[in-house]
């Protein structure tokens, strides 16, 4: 078989920007495409908080990349993590040592959480960027109520029932509202020794208002709604320390066994591999056609690209990333065909944040400000349209209807517990270990490693 002489386009990342670029390029017989991602699935991140709060299962908002692109015969998918980009030789290098050449490169590596110089905080306050993050947050939230149920000491019980969310952007606001629903409406009848309505939910924002990217009056609407949900909103304050027992906020120490992070993101470190200037968050400066100033064969899109329009930065949200991915792919084809490329122009379709059941705030097409039920209805409609896969849309719709009508969460599973993890890491013995919640028999203990193995 003769080698394929068509130009090779490599896309790094199958998020919103990368997947849209792959779909456009997959329709052309003039190129061959390779999509590289360190995970095998595309994730609908705007609904990730609902996995974290037991409203949805991971499979409802994630789809295998190979399945999404299965009809594009010119496209290959590679499960690998990129370690370096060499523009001089037009190759990308993987962590395991292999490399891949390209003729045109689209870098859509996205963003990750930043802890502002305190990486040690991550173990105590997980962020929300992946399915793994969502499942860990779900475990911590549900496990906190279980520990409070077993705790005899009122001070320690109060710490288990205190939840601190750092960051008043969309992620923090949505987590706080959903957690309030769990504590006040979903769980009360399921526990016998505690009243889950006693849970304290504290939302901390360093600026003087929530949702800084939204109009001020919508930020105020969000604050009032959260306070009606019995959430303690604290503005203009910054956390100085986080540990296993809580956080330090100014001169105050808040005893909390569950701390969640939504305070900031930084771009993928792959941006620095390109050998071009980056801003303070790691974003790469690009030309109007989304390519590098020094290299027209490399496009940077999504959260990794620093793009301004009419004097304002293009927001790092899914619609903007999707539009960038499509524009970059079309410009690659134009360049291959010898046609002039076109500049990127962002079309603002709106931004929304859900606060609670039937309540949201947002702007539609950058013109109309909405709050309350109308905003929530638009948010539901738009998100159902953009979830990848027909089955996923039906699953999400069913889950939302079920939760709305019954106040129940269908995904309240704690998939592993600290003592089970400890047993997995320790050598097996024939002795009976002391397990919590009345698990005392040798037969019961013997079954735990089997269950753990099944989960793995």
Wavefront OBJ file of the C-alpha trace (Angstrom):
o trace
v 0.000 0.000 0.000
v 1.385 3.404 -0.949
v 1.794 5.911 1.885
v -0.982 8.441 2.224
v 0.302 11.675 0.661
v -2.536 13.859 1.856
v -1.631 16.670 4.299
v -1.686 15.368 7.851
v -3.640 17.470 10.349
v -3.104 16.640 14.035
v -5.564 17.895 16.650
v -4.431 17.876 20.275
v -7.458 17.639 22.557
v -11.009 16.449 21.919
v -12.850 18.988 24.005
v -15.366 21.362 22.497
v -12.860 23.094 20.198
v -10.931 19.999 19.139
v -14.001 17.886 18.474
v -15.621 20.578 16.319
v -12.407 20.924 14.318
v -12.291 17.155 13.818
v -15.884 17.078 12.588
v -15.179 19.745 9.958
v -11.934 18.150 8.759
v -13.512 14.708 8.793
v -15.785 15.765 5.954
v -12.876 16.481 3.594
v -11.137 13.800 1.536
v -8.212 16.167 0.980
v -6.649 15.622 4.420
v -5.972 12.858 6.890
v -6.638 13.652 10.522
v -5.335 12.360 13.837
v -7.066 13.349 17.073
v -4.891 12.935 20.157
v -6.343 13.016 23.655
v -5.208 11.635 27.014
v -8.752 10.410 27.672
v -10.895 8.295 25.403
v -14.026 10.394 25.837
v -15.382 13.814 25.046
v -16.823 15.423 28.176
v -19.690 17.900 28.302
v -18.126 19.974 31.078
v -21.016 22.411 31.719
v -22.974 19.537 33.296
v -20.056 18.079 35.217
v -21.279 19.647 38.455
v -24.433 17.526 38.158
v -22.304 14.378 38.195
v -20.526 15.742 41.261
v -23.867 16.293 43.014
v -25.395 12.912 42.076
v -27.937 14.218 39.562
v -26.364 12.530 36.539
v -24.109 9.570 35.784
v -20.787 10.152 33.977
v -22.010 8.259 30.909
v -24.847 10.785 30.552
v -22.437 13.610 29.696
v -19.472 11.777 28.163
v -19.138 9.993 24.843
v -16.231 7.920 23.463
v -14.269 9.976 20.956
v -14.013 7.036 18.568
v -17.790 6.650 18.573
v -18.378 10.332 17.862
v -15.945 10.295 14.907
v -16.623 6.769 13.667
v -18.174 7.930 10.378
v -15.152 10.052 9.407
v -13.044 7.548 7.465
v -10.086 9.917 7.131
v -9.797 10.334 10.897
v -7.799 8.338 13.449
v -8.025 8.649 17.222
v -4.989 8.171 19.438
v -5.138 7.742 23.224
v -1.941 9.398 24.407
v -0.642 12.349 26.424
v 1.412 14.967 24.611
v 4.599 15.971 26.397
v 6.193 18.350 23.880
v 5.606 20.130 20.582
v 8.573 20.648 18.265
v 7.634 23.208 15.636
v 11.038 22.965 14.012
v 10.595 19.335 13.014
v 6.787 19.480 12.985
v 6.397 16.661 15.449
v 4.634 16.114 18.738
v 6.196 13.896 21.372
v 4.295 11.685 23.781
v 5.059 10.893 27.407
v 5.998 7.310 26.593
v 8.641 8.472 24.105
v 6.896 7.995 20.751
v 6.334 10.888 18.350
v 3.970 11.882 15.545
v 4.598 14.192 12.602
v 2.179 16.772 11.272
v 1.711 19.151 8.380
v -0.845 21.283 10.198
v -1.456 21.342 13.957
v -4.508 22.467 15.924
v -3.788 22.766 19.643
v -6.963 22.552 21.712
v -5.527 21.319 25.003
v -7.883 23.326 27.219
v -7.338 24.500 30.781
v -6.809 23.120 34.263
v -7.359 24.293 37.837
v -4.860 26.650 39.393
v -4.296 27.023 43.135
v -2.425 30.334 42.932
v 0.928 29.056 44.068
v -0.440 26.551 46.602
v -0.422 23.151 44.867
v -0.676 21.483 48.283
v -4.289 22.701 48.528
v -5.405 20.415 45.708
v -5.516 17.295 47.882
v -7.835 19.030 50.360
v -9.972 20.996 47.863
v -10.523 19.163 44.570
v -11.498 21.121 41.480
v -13.981 20.102 38.814
v -12.446 19.502 35.394
v -12.819 15.770 34.727
v -15.041 12.769 35.401
v -12.520 11.648 38.002
v -12.842 15.015 39.774
v -16.635 14.809 39.731
v -16.688 11.296 41.186
v -14.236 12.308 43.908
v -16.383 15.309 44.842
v -19.508 13.145 44.841
v -17.781 10.666 47.130
v -16.689 13.389 49.539
v -20.117 15.002 49.671
v -22.042 11.803 50.283
v -19.408 10.398 52.630
v -19.593 13.561 54.756
v -23.261 12.916 55.538
v -22.500 9.267 56.324
v -19.733 10.250 58.752
v -21.955 12.844 60.380
v -24.585 10.132 60.930
v -22.030 8.016 62.809
v -20.306 10.829 64.712
v -21.134 11.192 68.429
v -19.164 14.367 69.114
v -21.256 17.448 68.162
v -18.218 19.542 67.194
v -16.882 16.929 64.797
v -20.377 16.288 63.477
v -20.741 19.996 62.701
v -17.418 19.904 60.815
v -18.670 16.992 58.702
v -21.854 18.954 57.946
v -19.958 22.101 56.914
v -19.180 22.485 53.217
v -16.938 25.260 51.924
v -16.890 26.147 48.223
v -14.119 28.503 47.135
v -14.873 30.570 44.056
v -18.054 32.422 43.126
v -17.965 31.843 39.387
v -20.417 29.566 37.559
v -18.842 26.380 38.958
v -19.020 27.551 42.565
v -22.525 28.956 42.255
v -23.868 25.813 40.580
v -22.194 23.502 43.113
v -23.549 25.536 46.032
v -27.109 25.588 44.724
v -27.141 21.887 43.918
v -25.619 20.963 47.273
v -28.282 22.990 49.061
v -30.971 20.980 47.286
v -29.302 17.734 48.378
v -29.074 18.792 52.017
v -32.478 20.406 52.352
v -34.726 18.412 50.017
v -33.133 15.147 48.886
v -31.565 13.602 52.009
v -33.591 14.597 55.117
v -35.823 11.483 55.138
v -32.925 9.102 54.510
v -31.016 9.680 57.761
v -32.086 8.869 61.303
v -29.538 10.463 63.643
v -28.851 13.749 61.877
v -30.938 16.443 60.269
v -29.257 17.115 56.948
v -30.971 20.520 56.867
v -28.430 21.563 59.510
v -25.711 21.472 56.875
v -23.768 24.726 56.482
v -22.837 25.658 52.925
v -20.367 28.530 52.672
v -19.553 30.087 49.301
v -16.434 32.286 49.267
v -15.596 34.765 46.489
v -12.541 37.010 46.500
v -14.181 39.776 44.479
v -16.998 42.018 45.632
v -19.711 40.109 43.749
v -20.561 36.675 42.442
v -20.311 35.788 38.748
v -17.948 38.673 37.882
v -18.338 38.062 34.136
v -22.100 38.666 34.320
v -23.970 41.991 34.544
v -24.002 43.358 38.088
v -27.768 43.052 38.554
v -27.642 39.347 37.590
v -24.846 38.830 40.116
v -27.080 40.368 42.748
v -30.005 38.155 41.685
v -27.752 35.121 42.051
v -26.631 36.201 45.527
v -30.189 36.713 46.751
v -31.322 33.356 45.385
v -28.398 31.538 47.010
v -29.130 33.173 50.342
v -32.761 32.090 50.031
v -31.362 28.569 49.683
v -29.666 29.109 53.083
v -26.186 29.433 51.607
v -23.727 31.655 53.472
v -22.271 33.891 50.729
v -19.053 35.698 51.689
v -17.655 38.260 49.269
v -14.368 40.152 49.108
v -12.534 37.510 51.143
v -9.623 35.268 50.241
v -8.605 31.962 51.750
v -5.113 31.936 53.227
v -4.850 28.247 54.136
v -6.590 24.925 53.454
v -5.978 21.681 55.312
v -7.764 18.468 56.161
v -9.761 20.149 58.936
v -10.950 23.248 57.102
v -9.906 26.663 55.844
v -8.539 29.896 57.248
v -10.395 32.959 56.044
v -8.720 36.121 57.320
v -8.697 35.795 61.095
v -11.391 33.126 61.078
v -10.895 29.391 60.943
v -13.817 27.431 59.492
v -13.908 23.817 60.604
v -15.040 21.871 57.535
v -14.209 18.360 56.386
v -15.356 19.067 52.796
v -13.792 21.884 50.786
v -14.344 22.289 47.039
v -12.383 24.459 44.610
v -13.761 26.610 41.810
v -11.627 29.718 42.150
v -9.559 29.784 39.004
v -8.109 28.052 35.985
v -4.904 28.219 34.021
v -4.258 27.102 30.475
v -2.626 23.804 29.571
v 1.186 23.840 29.940
v 1.398 22.787 26.293
v 1.044 26.452 25.376
v 4.546 27.084 26.662
v 5.900 24.341 24.391
v 5.109 26.427 21.334
v 7.918 28.866 22.028
v 5.738 31.963 21.796
v 4.656 34.529 24.410
v 1.859 33.556 26.793
v -0.155 35.704 29.180
v -0.305 35.319 32.961
v -2.815 32.449 32.701
v -0.760 30.611 30.073
v -2.889 31.520 27.053
v -1.188 31.874 23.687
v -1.434 35.048 21.625
v -2.755 34.259 18.135
v -3.459 36.166 14.938
v -7.054 36.908 13.884
v -7.119 33.616 11.942
v -6.158 31.764 15.198
v -2.644 30.812 13.982
v 0.703 31.693 15.543
v 2.407 34.858 14.389
v 5.558 32.875 13.643
v 3.948 29.728 12.219
v 0.807 29.659 10.078
v 0.720 25.853 10.248
v -0.102 25.913 13.980
v -3.532 27.016 15.224
v -4.414 27.471 18.880
v -8.072 27.359 19.907
v -10.353 27.129 22.918
v -9.260 27.988 26.444
v -5.615 27.951 25.360
v -6.031 30.868 22.924
v -5.889 34.533 23.965
v -8.411 36.128 21.619
v -9.868 39.629 21.914
v -12.772 41.149 20.052
v -13.926 44.754 20.180
v -11.448 45.383 22.978
v -12.773 42.571 25.182
v -11.407 39.046 25.670
v -13.471 36.259 24.159
v -14.839 34.266 27.154
v -13.529 30.800 27.897
v -16.851 29.032 27.439
v -18.012 26.107 25.325
v -19.745 28.080 22.509
v -16.639 30.209 21.947
v -14.405 27.124 21.874
v -16.683 25.387 19.383
v -16.684 28.400 17.094
v -12.886 28.613 17.248
v -12.513 24.928 16.425
v -14.725 25.213 13.366
v -12.978 28.371 12.120
v -9.488 26.895 12.582
v -10.449 23.731 10.683
v -11.950 25.668 7.782
v -8.863 27.885 7.586
v -6.643 24.794 7.420
v -8.637 23.578 4.427
v -8.511 27.019 2.806
v -4.754 27.151 3.244
v -4.349 23.678 1.712
v -6.519 24.702 -1.243
v -4.587 27.945 -1.735
v -7.496 30.118 -0.691
v -7.266 33.165 1.602
v -7.966 32.466 5.263
v -10.644 34.321 7.197
v -10.477 35.958 10.624
v -12.315 34.522 13.598
v -15.381 36.411 14.742
v -17.084 35.328 17.941
v -20.875 35.246 17.937
v -22.123 35.679 21.502
v -24.983 33.230 22.019
v -25.130 33.845 25.754
v -23.881 32.590 29.096
v -25.928 31.022 31.886
v -25.424 29.774 35.425
v -27.923 27.595 37.255
v -28.547 28.499 40.871
v -31.123 25.924 41.868
v -34.293 24.148 40.914
v -36.060 26.290 38.318
v -33.692 29.221 38.815
v -30.782 30.568 36.790
v -29.242 33.807 35.542
v -27.782 34.582 32.153
v -27.633 36.657 29.027
v -29.028 35.572 25.666
v -27.146 36.629 22.518
v -25.394 39.274 24.587
v -28.536 41.414 24.535
v -31.236 40.070 26.833
v -30.645 39.487 30.524
v -32.699 36.694 32.058
v -33.129 35.415 35.589
v -35.328 32.983 37.458
v -37.394 30.362 35.649
v -37.064 31.819 32.108
v -33.283 31.670 32.359
v -33.451 28.143 33.742
v -35.737 26.996 30.905
v -33.398 28.423 28.263
v -30.436 26.780 30.005
v -32.170 23.371 29.987
v -33.090 23.661 26.308
v -29.658 24.779 25.159
v -27.776 22.131 27.149
v -29.979 19.341 25.877
v -29.235 20.476 22.317
v -25.478 20.411 22.804
v -25.052 17.160 24.760
v -23.294 14.734 22.429
v -25.340 11.693 21.414
v -29.061 10.972 21.183
v -28.949 8.453 24.048
v -27.235 11.011 26.277
v -29.905 13.607 25.567
v -32.677 11.158 26.477
v -30.815 10.043 29.622
v -30.232 13.615 30.773
v -33.844 14.602 30.060
v -35.176 11.599 31.979
v -32.872 12.268 34.934
v -33.886 15.923 35.086
v -37.584 15.122 34.889
v -37.243 12.466 37.578
v -35.321 14.804 39.886
v -37.696 17.696 39.234
v -40.818 15.673 40.001
v -39.510 13.638 42.941
v -36.656 15.670 44.513
v -34.490 12.556 44.238
v -30.984 12.030 42.872
v -30.463 8.789 40.952
v -26.652 8.607 41.150
v -26.045 8.664 44.911
v -23.310 6.037 44.898
v -20.169 6.086 47.019
v -17.923 3.981 44.821
v -15.118 3.604 47.349
v -14.462 4.504 50.971
v -11.278 5.311 52.908
v -11.205 2.006 54.771
v -11.797 0.062 51.574
v -8.921 1.914 49.910
v -6.743 1.122 52.938
v -7.602 -2.573 52.650
v -6.648 -2.497 48.973
v -3.238 -1.082 49.859
v -2.498 -3.360 52.833
v -1.479 -7.038 52.672
v -4.417 -9.373 53.112
v -4.653 -11.182 56.459
v -6.982 -13.733 57.974
v -7.727 -11.583 60.984
v -10.993 -9.735 61.317
v -10.494 -5.987 61.078
v -12.702 -3.511 62.866
v -14.904 -1.968 60.206
v -17.392 0.851 60.736
v -21.156 0.720 60.829
v -21.423 -2.644 62.533
v -19.465 -4.718 59.978
v -17.950 -7.257 62.318
v -18.210 -10.782 60.941
v -15.325 -12.590 59.304
v -17.576 -13.435 56.355
v -18.380 -9.786 55.781
v -14.728 -8.780 55.980
v -13.741 -11.525 53.557
v -16.129 -10.138 50.973
v -14.612 -6.650 50.935
v -11.528 -7.414 48.775
v -13.767 -9.234 46.288
v -15.997 -6.184 45.963
v -12.955 -3.946 45.638
v -11.546 -6.116 42.876
v -14.858 -6.016 41.047
v -14.847 -2.218 41.179
v -11.325 -2.043 39.811
l 1 2 3 4 5 6 7 8 9 10 11 12 13 14 15 16 17 18 19 20 21 22 23 24 25 26 27 28 29 30 31 32 33 34 35 36 37 38 39 40 41 42 43 44 45 46 47 48 49 50 51 52 53 54 55 56 57 58 59 60 61 62 63 64 65 66 67 68 69 70 71 72 73 74 75 76 77 78 79 80 81 82 83 84 85 86 87 88 89 90 91 92 93 94 95 96 97 98 99 100 101 102 103 104 105 106 107 108 109 110 111 112 113 114 115 116 117 118 119 120 121 122 123 124 125 126 127 128 129 130 131 132 133 134 135 136 137 138 139 140 141 142 143 144 145 146 147 148 149 150 151 152 153 154 155 156 157 158 159 160 161 162 163 164 165 166 167 168 169 170 171 172 173 174 175 176 177 178 179 180 181 182 183 184 185 186 187 188 189 190 191 192 193 194 195 196 197 198 199 200 201 202 203 204 205 206 207 208 209 210 211 212 213 214 215 216 217 218 219 220 221 222 223 224 225 226 227 228 229 230 231 232 233 234 235 236 237 238 239 240 241 242 243 244 245 246 247 248 249 250 251 252 253 254 255 256 257 258 259 260 261 262 263 264 265 266 267 268 269 270 271 272 273 274 275 276 277 278 279 280 281 282 283 284 285 286 287 288 289 290 291 292 293 294 295 296 297 298 299 300 301 302 303 304 305 306 307 308 309 310 311 312 313 314 315 316 317 318 319 320 321 322 323 324 325 326 327 328 329 330 331 332 333 334 335 336 337 338 339 340 341 342 343 344 345 346 347 348 349 350 351 352 353 354 355 356 357 358 359 360 361 362 363 364 365 366 367 368 369 370 371 372 373 374 375 376 377 378 379 380 381 382 383 384 385 386 387 388 389 390 391 392 393 394 395 396 397 398 399 400 401 402 403 404 405 406 407 408 409 410 411 412 413 414 415 416 417 418 419 420 421 422 423 424 425 426 427 428 429 430 431 432 433 434 435 436 437 438 439 440 441 442 443 444 445 446 447 448 449 450 451 452 453 454 455 456
